[in-house]
Amino acid sequence: MTAYWPIALTGGLGIAGTLAGTLGGLFVGRRQTTDQANVEHQQWLRGQRQEAYLQLLDAWDATTEALEDLVDRWEGIALRADEEGQTDEFEQLMDARVRVAAEGLEKPCERAHLLGPESVEKAVDALTEWVDHVASHLHQQAQPGAGTGPAWDWSTFQAFVARGEVLRMELVRAAKTALLTPPAPGG
């Protein structure tokens, strides 16, 4: 029986080695599959983010252009409202025009906020807050007694425009960082 111990031991070690190799291979293979799925998901997410960020920038540009156009035409709209006897409705008229100018921004902001990352979420929050401040300022400008013609305060609006440009660039920087970060296994 002692003659069979080396053969049994060698056979046992061979079986143990085979089992260890098989289990190691399964673990490595499973990890590789998980890492590949993770990288593919990150690539998909990056594509979704890119599309969302570009849509948001387009919507932002359209909104700011519409708001600036509204301010440029403000006096003419006020004169027309006065001529048509709608002076009392001027505030509501202008509020409605501001809402129309900003309505295309809501969904792109929500989508970009949803896709993140946190730096983009903060930039989107700042843009949304900016629009709210501009709408509030224009509402105040449209109120009776806010003045007409030269009495309107357009210097504050110009400061808003300048701040909006800064916020846009902050969004671009945050989006660029998010898009240029390559997908990584396990991340």
ABEGO torsion letter per residue (X at the ends): XAAAAAAAAAAAAAAAAAAAAAAAAAAAAAAAAAAAAAAAAAAAAAAAAAAAAAAAAAAAAAAAAAAAAAAAAAAAAAAAAAAAGAAAAAAAAAAAAAAAAAAAAAAAAAAAAAAOBAAAAAAAAAAAAAAAAAAAAAAAAABBGAEBEAABBAAAAAAAAAAAAAAAAAAAAAAAAAAABBBBBGX
